[in-house]
Amino acid sequence: MCLLVGVVLALDLCQRPGAPAPASAELSAVSVVPDLGHLQVAAKGEIPMPVGMAAAHASALLPMPANHAAAMTVFWFSGDRESGPNVQIAASQYLRATQRWTAARFVVNRFVAGAQLGYGLRRLGNPVAWMDGSGRVNLFVVATGWGGWAASRVLHLRQSSPGNGLAELAFEPVRVLPLSWLWNTSFLVRNAPLPLADGGMVLPVHFELGVKYPTALRFDSNGGYQGMVRLSQRPYMLQPSLVVQSPLRWLAYMRDERPKGKIGVAQTKDGGQHWSDLPDLVLDNPDAAVAGLGLAAGQMLLAHNSSLASRGTLDLSASRDGRNWFLIQTLEKGGFDDEFSYPAMVWFEGSLWVSYTVDRQRIAWQRLTAATSGAKP
């Protein structure tokens, strides 16, 4: 048995790509640097839920092409309850003509995806969206066969429909990502990918069976998996969010599972090939997801829960150096038992779009605009 396990492990390791070479990150397409200190809410509300579904969580935002009828697509998972047997991946689109979100529609069903893969899926969750170089929408979702979330795998799905309007949008599995010798289990995805100048991207994920640690996956412009590198050596950091400072210098902000934790930080100076831990931020982290975004040199944003033992306050902060952060505004503030969590952010067409979970029952959104400084990024 030991020999057999050794052979399986050796074959598995031989088939996996090594650490990827350095890459150049794509800077956000902002023509004029916004004045982040004066962001104002231009629109806000709740995204329509699938009919009859009581639970919603973990939204992801995907900007659409300029000639698309929709400006934005949002994905999340919804069902009777988290991990419920009827949980599916839902989506809605913000139409340019009406300036409203469409009725929600399920776009990934675990029974259909399982049949296409050839084995059953017990749970679905945490969709993350990316548009590849061919204009196809790709989804990366947490999928489990047995066990709880710690036994999850990352399932890669790709658009199978001719178009990506919501009415026709459909997906088919590409594969379960080959991340762990233990049947690829215990890797989970949560936050948005970091676009690369060559059309590829870096997808942040984390491992959480026993210990927890964050990693980054590299993909080419067609969605081909190229390798993985660990972001932090600390065994209690998870759900990294990648923020670009310059083409080769990136930061990773991480959720801390410890009591009285702070937001963790790691950095790379060589385009993602090597990472090192930095001292924690002074910002509290109540074992909750954060979302970071780099717009230009000296222009970084962070959405985070700021109450040490509660997700009842969701703040938006800004930084010039990635270390020192100042509060721009509070996006949501409730009581101790309220929850505004799992934020997602994108800067698109002159606005900051934010989505987040409300009490594990709904997905809310805000669009914020700002005065501009007139300086080029």
C-alpha positions in Angstrom: 0.0 0.0 0.0 2.8 2.4 0.8 4.5 1.7 -2.5 1.2 2.2 -4.3 0.6 5.5 -2.5 4.1 6.6 -3.4 3.6 5.8 -7.1 0.3 7.7 -7.2 1.8 10.7 -5.5 4.9 10.7 -7.8 2.7 10.5 -10.9 0.4 13.2 -9.6 3.4 15.5 -8.9 4.9 14.9 -12.3 1.7 15.9 -14.0 1.3 19.2 -12.2 2.9 22.3 -13.6 5.6 23.9 -11.6 5.8 27.4 -10.3 5.0 29.9 -13.1 7.5 32.4 -14.4 7.2 36.1 -13.5 4.3 38.0 -15.1 3.3 41.6 -15.7 0.0 42.7 -14.2 -2.4 44.8 -16.2 -3.1 48.1 -14.6 -6.7 49.2 -14.3 -8.1 51.0 -17.4 -8.8 54.4 -15.7 -8.2 57.3 -18.1 -8.3 59.8 -15.2 -7.3 59.1 -11.6 -10.4 59.4 -9.4 -10.5 61.3 -6.2 -11.1 58.4 -3.8 -11.6 60.7 -0.9 -14.9 62.0 -2.4 -16.7 58.9 -3.5 -20.4 59.3 -3.5 -23.1 56.6 -3.9 -24.8 57.1 -7.3 -27.1 54.0 -7.0 -27.7 51.1 -4.6 -30.2 48.4 -3.8 -30.6 44.7 -3.7 -30.2 42.3 -6.6 -33.3 40.2 -7.5 -33.2 36.8 -5.9 -34.3 33.5 -7.6 -37.9 32.9 -6.9 -38.5 31.0 -3.6 -34.9 30.9 -2.5 -34.2 31.9 1.1 -30.4 32.0 1.1 -27.7 33.9 -0.9 -24.0 34.3 -0.5 -20.6 35.1 -2.1 -21.2 37.3 -5.0 -18.7 38.0 -7.9 -18.8 40.9 -10.4 -17.9 40.7 -14.0 -17.8 43.8 -16.3 -19.2 43.2 -19.8 -17.8 44.5 -23.1 -18.6 48.1 -24.1 -21.1 46.9 -26.9 -22.9 44.5 -24.6 -26.5 45.2 -23.6 -25.5 44.7 -20.0 -22.8 46.7 -18.2 -22.3 44.2 -15.4 -23.0 40.5 -14.6 -23.1 39.3 -11.0 -22.9 35.7 -9.9 -23.6 34.1 -6.5 -24.9 30.9 -5.0 -28.4 30.6 -3.8 -30.8 28.0 -2.4 -32.9 27.1 0.7 -29.8 27.3 2.8 -26.0 27.3 2.5 -24.9 23.7 1.5 -28.5 22.8 0.8 -29.2 20.2 -1.9 -30.9 22.8 -4.2 -28.1 25.3 -4.1 -27.2 26.5 -7.6 -25.1 29.3 -9.1 -27.4 32.3 -9.9 -26.7 35.3 -12.1 -28.3 38.7 -12.9 -27.2 41.4 -15.4 -27.4 45.2 -15.0 -28.9 46.4 -18.3 -27.6 49.7 -19.8 -31.0 50.6 -21.3 -33.1 50.2 -18.1 -30.4 50.9 -15.5 -31.8 47.9 -13.6 -30.8 44.4 -12.7 -32.6 41.6 -14.5 -34.6 38.9 -12.8 -32.1 36.2 -11.5 -31.5 33.0 -13.4 -29.7 29.8 -12.4 -26.7 29.2 -14.7 -25.0 26.2 -13.1 -26.8 23.2 -11.6 -24.8 20.7 -9.6 -26.7 17.7 -11.0 -26.1 18.7 -14.6 -22.4 19.6 -14.0 -21.9 16.4 -12.1 -23.3 14.4 -15.0 -21.0 16.2 -17.4 -18.0 15.5 -15.2 -18.9 11.9 -14.7 -19.3 12.0 -10.9 -21.6 13.6 -8.4 -21.3 17.0 -6.8 -22.7 17.5 -3.3 -22.3 21.3 -2.9 -21.6 24.4 -5.0 -20.5 27.8 -3.8 -18.3 30.8 -4.2 -18.4 31.5 -7.9 -15.6 33.7 -9.3 -15.9 35.0 -12.9 -13.4 35.9 -15.6 -13.6 36.7 -19.3 -10.9 35.0 -21.3 -9.1 36.3 -24.5 -11.8 34.8 -26.7 -14.6 36.7 -24.9 -15.9 33.6 -23.1 -17.1 33.8 -19.5 -15.2 31.4 -17.2 -16.5 30.4 -13.8 -14.4 28.9 -11.0 -16.6 27.5 -8.2 -16.2 25.6 -5.0 -17.6 22.1 -5.5 -17.6 19.2 -3.0 -18.2 15.5 -3.5 -17.9 14.2 0.1 -17.3 16.0 3.4 -17.8 19.7 4.1 -16.2 22.8 2.7 -12.7 21.6 3.8 -13.1 18.7 1.3 -13.8 21.0 -1.6 -12.3 21.2 -5.0 -12.1 24.1 -7.5 -14.2 23.4 -10.5 -13.5 25.3 -13.7 -16.4 25.9 -16.0 -16.5 27.7 -19.4 -19.3 29.4 -21.3 -20.8 26.9 -23.7 -23.5 29.1 -25.2 -22.9 31.2 -28.3 -23.6 34.5 -26.5 -23.4 35.7 -22.9 -26.6 37.5 -22.5 -28.3 36.2 -19.4 -31.2 34.4 -21.2 -28.8 32.1 -23.1 -25.8 32.0 -20.8 -24.8 28.4 -20.2 -21.6 26.6 -18.9 -19.9 23.3 -19.2 -17.1 21.9 -17.0 -13.5 22.2 -18.2 -12.1 20.1 -15.3 -11.4 20.1 -11.6 -8.2 22.0 -11.1 -5.2 19.7 -10.3 -4.1 21.4 -7.1 -3.6 18.7 -4.4 -2.3 15.1 -4.5 -5.2 14.2 -2.1 -7.7 14.0 -5.0 -7.5 17.8 -5.4 -9.4 18.3 -2.2 -9.4 21.2 0.2 -8.7 24.1 -2.1 -11.4 26.8 -2.3 -11.8 29.9 -4.4 -13.4 33.2 -3.4 -11.9 36.5 -4.7 -11.5 38.0 -8.1 -8.6 37.2 -10.4 -5.8 39.7 -11.2 -5.6 40.4 -14.9 -2.2 40.1 -16.7 -0.8 42.1 -19.5 -0.6 39.0 -21.7 -4.4 38.4 -21.4 -4.0 35.7 -18.8 -4.8 36.1 -15.1 -3.8 35.0 -11.6 -6.5 33.4 -9.5 -6.2 33.6 -5.7 -7.3 30.4 -3.8 -6.6 28.9 -0.4 -6.1 25.5 1.2 -8.0 24.8 4.5 -7.7 21.1 5.6 -6.2 21.3 9.1 -4.0 24.3 8.4 -5.0 27.2 6.2 -2.8 29.0 3.7 -3.3 31.1 0.5 -2.0 30.3 -3.0 -2.1 31.9 -6.4 -2.9 30.1 -9.7 -1.7 31.2 -13.1 -3.8 30.9 -16.3 -3.0 31.8 -19.9 -5.4 33.9 -22.0 -7.3 30.8 -23.1 -7.9 29.6 -19.5 -5.1 27.0 -19.5 -3.7 26.3 -16.0 0.0 27.0 -15.8 1.0 26.5 -12.1 0.7 27.5 -8.5 2.7 29.4 -5.9 2.1 29.8 -2.2 1.5 33.4 -1.0 2.1 33.1 2.8 3.8 30.8 5.2 1.4 31.5 8.0 -1.1 28.6 8.7 -4.1 30.8 9.5 -4.5 33.0 6.5 -7.2 32.4 3.8 -9.2 34.0 1.0 -6.5 36.2 -0.5 -7.4 39.3 -2.5 -4.8 40.4 -5.0 -4.0 44.1 -5.5 -1.6 45.5 -8.1 0.7 48.4 -7.2 2.8 48.2 -10.3 3.2 45.7 -13.1 5.6 43.5 -11.1 4.7 44.5 -7.5 1.5 43.1 -6.1 0.0 42.7 -2.6 -2.3 40.0 -1.2 -4.7 40.9 1.6 -6.0 38.0 3.6 -8.7 36.9 6.0 -7.3 35.9 9.5 -9.1 33.0 11.2 -7.6 33.7 14.6 -9.5 35.4 17.4 -8.7 39.1 17.5 -7.1 38.8 14.1 -5.9 41.6 11.8 -5.9 41.7 8.0 -2.8 39.8 6.8 -0.5 41.0 4.0 2.0 39.4 1.6 3.9 40.9 -1.3 5.6 40.0 -4.5 8.2 42.2 -6.2 8.8 39.9 -9.2 5.4 39.4 -10.8 4.1 36.6 -8.6 7.1 34.2 -8.8 8.1 34.7 -5.1 6.0 36.0 -2.2 7.0 37.1 1.3 4.9 37.9 4.4 4.6 41.5 5.7 3.4 42.7 9.1 -0.4 42.6 9.5 -2.3 45.8 8.9 -3.7 47.6 12.0 -7.2 47.0 10.6 -9.2 44.4 12.6 -10.5 41.3 10.9 -13.3 39.3 12.5 -12.5 36.1 10.5 -14.1 37.7 7.5 -13.4 38.1 3.8 -11.9 41.3 2.4 -11.8 42.6 -1.2 -9.0 44.8 -2.5 -8.6 46.8 -5.7 -5.6 48.7 -7.2 -6.6 51.4 -9.7 -3.2 53.2 -10.3 0.0 54.0 -8.5 -0.9 55.2 -5.0 -4.6 54.4 -5.5 -5.8 51.3 -3.6 -9.2 50.4 -2.2 -10.2 47.8 0.5 -13.7 46.7 1.5 -13.6 45.0 4.9 -15.5 44.4 8.1 -14.1 46.6 10.8 -15.8 45.4 14.0 -13.5 42.8 15.6 -16.2 40.3 16.6 -19.0 41.1 14.1 -19.7 41.5 10.4 -22.3 44.2 11.2 -20.2 47.0 9.7 -18.8 47.1 6.2 -16.2 49.8 5.5 -14.5 51.1 2.4 -10.9 52.3 3.0 -8.2 53.7 0.7 -4.4 53.7 0.7 -1.5 55.2 -1.2 1.2 52.7 -0.1 -0.8 49.6 0.7 0.2 49.7 4.4 -1.6 52.8 5.8 -5.3 52.9 5.3 -7.9 55.7 5.9 -11.7 55.3 6.0 -13.5 56.7 3.0 -17.0 55.8 4.1 -19.0 53.1 5.8 -21.0 51.2 3.2 -23.2 49.4 5.7 -23.7 49.6 9.5 -26.0 47.4 11.5 -26.2 45.7 14.9 -23.9 43.1 16.3 -25.9 40.2 14.8 -26.3 41.8 11.4 -24.1 40.6 8.5 -22.7 42.5 5.6 -20.0 40.3 4.3 -18.0 38.8 1.4 -17.6 42.1 -0.6 -16.6 42.1 -4.3 -15.4 45.2 -6.1 -14.6 46.3 -9.7 -13.8 49.7 -11.2 -15.7 50.0 -14.5 -16.7 52.9 -16.8 -15.8 55.6 -14.2 -17.5 54.0 -11.2 -16.7 51.7 -8.3 -19.2 48.8 -8.2 -19.5 46.9 -4.9 -21.6 43.8 -4.1 -21.9 42.0 -0.8 -24.0 39.5 1.2 -26.7 40.7 3.5 -27.6 38.3 6.4 -26.9 35.3 4.2 -30.3 36.0 2.6 -29.7 38.6 -0.1 -27.1 40.2 -2.3 -26.8 44.0 -2.2 -24.9 46.4 -4.5 -23.7 49.9 -4.7 -22.3 52.0 -7.5 -20.0 54.9 -6.4 -18.6 57.8 -8.4 -15.9 60.3 -7.6 -14.5 63.6 -8.6 -11.3 63.3 -10.7 -8.0 64.8 -10.0 -7.1 65.2 -13.6 -3.8 63.4 -13.2 -2.9 60.5 -15.5 -2.3 57.1 -13.8 
